[in-house]
Amino acid sequence: MYIIKMSYKYSIFNMLNEYKKNKHLIDAYIKNQPIEGLNDDGLIMGISVGLFSLLFVVSIILFIWALWATIKFWSRLNDVAKVILVISWLVGPPILPLIIVYVGKK
């Protein structure tokens, strides 16, 4: 039996954890305050904050879409798909429940 190792890199919980770790840097950048140890013109920090914001918004949208799809198609799923879906909600990225719902409803 093969064990599938899930990547937690793009989960909402990981992104919130990274935000908590770097909250002071992100808040300082948003407020246009100087950041200690950052000696460039802020381009790299701007790209990383912009990328973080984009990934966070996409993750939230996927999370809401997956939640909506789960609720809407729950009755059309068989028992095995329901179990896999619940497990994917606990450990996977937000795209995984979407895939399971749309594949399992057929």
SVG drawing of the C-alpha trace seen along z (x, -y; Angstrom):
<svg xmlns="http://www.w3.org/2000/svg" viewBox="-29 -55 50 57">
<polyline fill="none" stroke="black" stroke-width="0.4" points="0.0,0.0 1.3,-3.4 1.2,-6.3 0.6,-9.7 2.4,-12.5 0.3,-15.7 2.0,-19.1 0.9,-21.5 2.7,-24.4 -0.4,-25.9 -3.0,-25.3 -4.9,-28.2 -3.7,-27.2 -0.1,-27.4 -0.6,-30.8 -2.2,-32.1 0.7,-30.7 3.2,-32.4 1.3,-35.7 1.4,-35.3 5.2,-34.8 5.8,-37.8 2.9,-40.0 5.2,-42.8 7.0,-42.9 3.8,-42.8 2.1,-45.4 5.1,-47.7 5.2,-47.3 1.5,-48.1 1.8,-51.2 4.9,-52.3 7.1,-52.2 10.8,-51.4 11.7,-47.8 14.9,-47.0 17.4,-45.0 15.7,-45.7 18.2,-47.7 16.7,-47.7 14.0,-49.9 11.2,-47.5 10.8,-45.8 11.4,-42.3 9.2,-42.9 6.5,-44.3 6.6,-41.3 6.4,-38.9 3.6,-40.8 1.7,-41.0 2.3,-37.3 1.2,-36.4 -1.9,-38.5 -2.8,-36.9 -2.3,-33.4 -4.3,-34.1 -7.2,-35.5 -7.1,-32.6 -7.0,-30.1 -10.0,-31.8 -12.0,-31.7 -11.1,-28.0 -12.1,-27.3 -15.5,-29.0 -16.1,-27.2 -15.1,-23.8 -17.4,-24.4 -20.3,-25.4 -19.7,-22.4 -19.5,-20.0 -22.8,-21.2 -24.6,-21.2 -23.4,-17.8 -23.2,-15.9 -26.3,-13.8 -25.0,-12.7 -21.7,-11.3 -21.3,-7.7 -20.0,-6.7 -16.4,-6.2 -16.2,-9.6 -17.7,-11.2 -15.0,-9.6 -12.2,-10.7 -13.8,-14.2 -13.9,-14.6 -10.2,-13.5 -9.2,-15.9 -10.9,-18.8 -8.7,-18.1 -5.3,-17.6 -5.3,-18.9 -5.2,-22.1 -8.5,-23.7 -8.4,-22.3 -8.4,-18.7 -12.0,-18.7 -13.2,-20.3 -11.6,-17.6 -13.1,-14.9 -16.6,-16.4 -16.7,-16.9 -15.2,-13.5 -17.3,-11.7 -20.7,-13.1 -20.7,-11.4"/>
</svg>
